[in-house]
Amino acid sequence: MLFRPLGTDEIPISDRGNQPNTKDHFGIVPSMDFFLRVENSERRSHFFHSAQPGEIVLGELNSKTVSGLYFQLLCLEGGRSLYLEDLGLNAYCPISQMIPAIDPNNPNRIFSPGDLVRLEILSVKPELEKIVVGMKGNALTLEMKHSAQLGLVFEQDFPLPYKTAAFERKSKVTKTYEELLDECLGFHNPNSVTCLASAMGILNNRNTLMTGLRGVFPENEKGTTLRRVQNGRWAHGSVAEGIRHFKSGNLTEAFQCLNKALSIDGENVEGLVARGAL
């Protein structure tokens, strides 16, 4: 359901602005890949083959050169949420794709090793395990440019799934998906289903992968009407059988057939008339 094409009356997630980054609205846990017992080499390979230009990553600045910056990727943000910190993924940002490091507390700040930065993926070469990133929003849609502020960020700007995963990695106790979910206050919020359905754009009652089922059905195609028609046909068959028994003099069998017809369709006129004649 989450990956089906959106209908004309549905709004993409990127158009709705940022969802509240709080555990009060719904249960927030690390992405499912965090719980899978999969070798890091396989996870790395999957990321390189699935990452697309325009996706947003958060990274930590490792080093600077005259040609650009080198980052360690920490997590994937936006439509997909992936924990990347333990995979040792590095990305390169050419100097032509950099923007100033905007820090309200330090107007003269420049990028330094250890800085946290939100980046866009510009290109991926799986065979070389090479990722090029940028900060200018060249690969982002117009909507994403408004909702995702690229450049210098701070720890409080990181998504909660990443924070939870990072905390659990440092913890000595390994918890299951169910245990972490049960600890979330938002998971026990009775409005969490409505909140998530709204965030995913599947709040209406016409969500299906079958495009022909997303419209408004005519009255004669609805279940109640079809059931009434079907019951009427079944009842008519029992009435016809009862009349045959009546003509043959088998009154008991005729009475049983007519009762069966009326139990299927209590408003069947032929059944009511025929039984009244017995």
C-alpha positions in Angstrom: 0.0 0.0 0.0 2.8 2.5 0.9 4.5 2.1 -2.5 1.5 2.3 -4.8 1.2 5.3 -7.1 -0.8 8.1 -5.5 -4.2 9.0 -6.8 -5.1 12.5 -8.1 -6.8 13.3 -4.8 -3.9 12.3 -2.6 -1.0 14.4 -1.4 2.7 13.2 -1.5 4.4 13.0 1.8 6.9 15.6 0.7 4.1 18.1 0.1 2.9 18.0 3.7 5.8 19.5 5.4 7.7 17.9 8.2 5.9 15.4 10.4 6.2 15.9 14.1 9.5 14.5 15.4 8.1 13.2 18.7 7.2 9.8 20.2 3.9 11.2 21.4 2.2 10.8 18.1 3.1 7.2 17.2 5.6 4.5 18.0 9.0 5.4 16.6 11.7 2.6 16.4 14.8 2.1 14.3 14.2 1.1 10.7 13.7 -2.6 10.1 17.2 -3.2 8.7 18.5 -2.4 12.2 16.9 -5.6 13.5 17.9 -7.9 10.6 20.7 -10.4 11.1 22.4 -9.5 7.9 26.1 -9.1 7.2 27.2 -5.5 6.9 28.8 -6.3 3.5 25.3 -7.3 2.2 23.7 -4.2 3.7 26.4 -2.0 2.0 25.8 -3.7 -1.3 22.0 -3.2 -1.0 22.4 0.5 -0.1 24.7 1.2 -3.1 22.3 -0.5 -5.5 19.1 1.1 -4.0 20.3 4.6 -3.3 18.9 7.2 -5.7 19.9 10.8 -6.6 17.6 13.2 -4.7 17.5 11.1 -1.5 18.6 12.8 1.7 21.4 11.6 4.0 22.9 12.9 7.2 26.6 12.6 7.6 29.5 13.6 9.8 32.4 15.6 8.2 35.6 13.5 8.4 38.1 15.6 6.4 38.5 18.6 4.2 40.6 19.0 1.1 41.0 21.9 -1.4 38.6 20.1 -3.8 35.8 19.3 -1.3 34.6 17.5 1.8 34.5 13.8 2.8 31.7 12.5 5.0 30.8 9.4 6.9 27.1 8.7 6.3 25.0 8.2 9.4 21.5 7.7 8.2 19.1 8.0 5.3 16.3 10.5 5.9 13.0 11.3 4.2 11.0 8.7 2.4 13.2 5.9 3.4 14.7 5.6 6.9 18.0 3.6 7.2 20.6 3.4 9.9 24.0 3.6 8.1 26.5 4.6 10.8 27.8 1.0 11.3 28.4 0.4 7.5 31.4 2.7 7.1 29.9 4.5 4.1 31.8 7.5 2.9 30.6 10.2 0.5 32.4 13.1 -1.3 31.0 16.6 -1.6 32.8 18.7 -4.3 33.5 22.3 -3.4 31.2 23.4 -6.2 28.3 21.8 -4.3 29.0 23.4 -0.9 27.1 26.2 0.8 28.2 28.3 3.8 28.0 26.7 7.2 25.1 28.6 8.7 25.2 28.7 12.5 23.1 31.3 14.4 25.5 31.3 17.3 28.6 31.8 15.1 28.2 33.8 11.9 31.9 33.3 11.0 31.8 29.5 11.3 33.2 27.3 8.6 32.8 23.6 8.1 35.1 21.6 10.4 35.7 17.9 11.0 33.0 16.5 13.3 30.3 18.8 11.9 26.9 17.2 11.2 25.5 18.0 7.8 22.3 17.2 5.8 23.1 16.3 2.2 21.5 15.3 -1.0 22.7 12.3 -3.0 23.8 13.5 -6.5 25.2 10.3 -7.9 25.9 6.7 -6.9 28.3 4.2 -8.6 27.8 0.8 -7.0 30.6 -0.8 -8.9 33.1 1.7 -7.4 31.2 2.2 -4.1 31.4 5.9 -4.7 28.8 8.4 -3.6 28.7 12.1 -4.5 26.6 14.4 -2.4 25.8 18.1 -2.4 24.2 20.9 -0.4 22.6 23.0 -3.0 19.4 21.0 -3.6 20.1 20.5 -7.3 18.7 16.9 -7.2 15.7 17.7 -5.0 12.1 18.3 -6.1 10.7 21.8 -5.4 8.6 20.4 -2.5 11.7 18.8 -0.9 13.7 22.0 -1.2 11.1 23.6 1.1 10.8 20.8 3.6 14.5 19.7 3.8 17.1 22.3 4.8 20.5 21.1 3.5 23.7 22.1 5.1 24.9 22.3 8.7 22.6 20.6 11.3 22.8 19.8 14.9 22.2 16.7 17.0 18.6 17.7 17.8 17.9 17.9 14.1 18.5 14.1 13.6 15.4 11.9 13.2 14.2 10.0 16.2 14.6 6.5 14.5 18.3 7.3 14.1 18.7 8.5 17.7 17.0 5.4 19.0 19.2 3.1 16.9 22.4 5.0 18.0 21.4 4.7 21.6 20.6 1.0 21.3 24.0 0.3 19.6 25.7 1.7 22.6 23.5 -0.2 25.0 24.7 -3.5 26.4 21.2 -4.9 26.3 19.9 -6.1 22.9 16.1 -5.5 22.5 13.7 -6.8 19.9 11.6 -4.8 17.7 8.5 -5.6 19.8 10.2 -4.6 23.0 11.3 -1.2 21.6 7.9 -0.6 20.1 6.2 -1.4 23.4 8.4 1.1 25.2 7.2 3.9 22.9 4.5 6.2 24.5 3.1 6.9 21.1 2.5 3.2 20.3 -0.1 3.2 23.1 -1.7 6.4 21.9 -5.2 5.4 20.6 -4.9 8.1 17.8 -1.6 6.6 16.5 -3.3 4.7 13.7 -5.1 7.8 12.4 -1.9 9.8 12.7 0.2 7.3 10.7 -2.5 6.8 8.1 -2.7 10.6 7.6 1.1 10.8 7.4 1.3 8.0 4.8 -1.6 9.4 2.7 -3.8 6.4 3.2 -6.5 7.9 5.4 -9.4 7.6 3.0 -11.4 4.4 2.7 -10.6 3.7 -1.0 -7.0 2.4 -0.6 -6.2 -0.5 -2.8 -3.6 -1.6 -5.2 -6.4 -2.2 -7.8 -7.0 1.1 -9.5 -10.5 0.0 -10.6 -11.5 -0.2 -6.9 -10.5 3.3 -5.9 -13.6 5.1 -7.4 -17.1 5.5 -6.1 -19.2 2.5 -6.9 -22.7 2.7 -8.4 -25.5 1.7 -6.0 -26.3 -1.4 -8.0 -22.7 -2.7 -7.6 -22.5 -2.4 -3.8 -22.5 -5.5 -1.6 -25.9 -4.9 0.0 -27.7 -4.5 -3.4 -25.8 -7.5 -4.9 -26.7 -9.6 -1.9 -30.4 -8.7 -2.2 -30.4 -9.7 -5.9 -28.6 -12.9 -5.2 -30.9 -13.9 -2.4 -33.9 -13.1 -4.6 -32.6 -15.5 -7.3 -32.0 -18.3 -4.8 -35.4 -17.8 -3.2 -37.1 -17.8 -6.7 -35.4 -21.2 -7.3 -36.9 -22.6 -4.1 -40.3 -21.2 -4.9 -40.3 -22.9 -8.3 -39.3 -26.2 -6.7 -42.1 -25.8 -4.1 -44.7 -25.2 -6.8 -43.5 -28.4 -8.7 -44.0 -30.4 -5.5 -47.4 -28.8 -4.9 -48.5 -29.8 -8.4 -47.3 -33.3 -7.8 -49.3 -33.5 -4.5 -46.2 -33.5 -2.3 -47.5 -30.8 0.1 -44.9 -31.4 2.9 -42.0 -31.0 0.4 -43.7 -28.0 -1.1 -44.1 -26.3 2.3 -40.5 -27.0 3.1 -39.3 -25.4 -0.2 -41.4 -22.3 0.3 -40.2 -21.9 3.9 -36.7 -22.2 2.6 -37.4 -19.5 0.0 -38.8 -17.1 2.7 -35.8 -17.7 5.0 -33.5 -16.6 2.2 -35.7 -13.6 1.2 -38.4 -12.8 3.6 -40.0 -10.3 1.1 -40.2 -12.7 -1.8 -43.8 -12.0 -3.1 -44.1 -15.3 -5.1 -43.1 -17.3 -2.0 -45.5 -15.5 0.3 -48.4 -16.0 -2.2 -47.6 -19.7 -2.8 -47.3 -20.5 0.9 -50.6 -18.7 1.6 -52.3 -20.9 -1.0 -51.2 -24.1 0.7 
